[in-house]
Amino acid sequence: MPLRFFNTYSRQLEDFEPRDPAERKIGIYTCGPTVYSRAHIGNFRAYIFEDLLQRHLELRGYKVHRVMNITDVDDKTIRGAREAGIPLTKFTAQFKEAFFEDIEILRIKRADEFPAATDQRHIVRMIEMIATLVSRSLAYQADDKSVYFRINKFPDYGKLAHFDLTHLQSTGRVKHDEYDKEHIGDFALWKAWDEEDGDVGWESPWGRGRPGWHIECSAMATALLGEQIDIHCGGVDNIFPHHEAEIAQTEGVTGKKFVRYWLHCAHLLVDGQKMSKSLGNFYTLPNLLEKGYTGREIRYALMRVHYCAPLNFTWDGMEEARQALARIDEWLARLRETAGGKIDLRKLDLQIGEQFEEALDDDLNISAALGFLFETIRATNRAIDDGALDSAAARAWLNWWEEINTVLAMEADEAARPEEINAMMDARAAARLAKDWRRSDQLRDELKAHGWEVRDTKDGQKVTRRTGS
Ligand SMILES: [Zn+2]
């Protein structure tokens, strides 16, 4: 069966045909964080889905080049910096750092490039693209000095979201400043400077200002991946207006189809409700680490449901994740014992466990893939109990695990390291991030008491079992 994905644009499952099938190179663009606060677990659900996508494509022999943008200038970042009384770059730097820490804890592969919207090269490109759109009457400068995209001039506008523009006209809430626009749905490409922006701004043919959020992605995606990209991902809340706007701007400039496959990750709910600060069910990664869960447990809990279906996050679900991983750990230990001796995985070439990969070929059906994994665990455990699994078979299954773990990234850091120690390591990473040095030192002492030595290196903390104590 070929790889296939649900394309939001066609609303159909489509066989995957990359732009350049011979080279097997794929360009993926994923909308990254806006660095005005710590990302929440709903964001990470989408990033973990994108990680699963990349890892599976790589397992299938594709060479993936992935770009994830960092939005480090917009209304929220400017407001945050103003309220904190510090420069914008200083304000956003702390959340960029936190984001990179979080993705490492969650074992999310780093993108090949993380372009920042405030990078001068990209600002130049954004201005060039806006100028082209203005020259083609696809954009105009309004009385408020901002530049807007003229959606009535782009007939395909609304096709991704399957959105009727007349609906937008009748129900859109009109803010005072939006009377300057020709159509309520026209979106800002360039926002004219105002006092609230302080010292944030760039010179442009339309005066001092800053780019709109949507044009950032169009400029960076085409600069780094070319005029047409294979796969563009994001959360469902990015579909409209953000991705719709990306299509209009990019195709308005290039005249070519921008994206071949649009993949969107469904919402994350907490106890069946939308996550919100006012409901007290809003969680960041450190919030979960503080409760004693590890990065891989959280990764499992956020990955296990098909990306097109809403994921309901619950504490029971976290416990299930913990148990599922414990079963995997125990299974691996039994297989290793049965396999005996030193395993040379390269010498094994048995075609087993294909159903796991085939499930992922089918629009990343992770729940079916995990279902197959646990069926396998049950069957092989039974065979070990009955003395019916020989060492060659055990090695073959271990070999298979090595392969699927390149996609899952769910093996314990060190086979011998207990979950309790991992939890303390993660808690310590979170404490260091929060610059809580007292807690960090306390955890180092606790680890020591448990017989583990922790060192801080430039690549993060490293832990080793203490000898002779
Ligand atoms: Zn974007």
Boltz pocket constraint, residues with backbone or C-beta under 6 A from the ligand:
constraints:
  - pocket:
      binder: B
      contacts: [[A, 30], [A, 31], [A, 32], [A, 213], [A, 214], [A, 217], [A, 242]]
      max_distance: 6.0
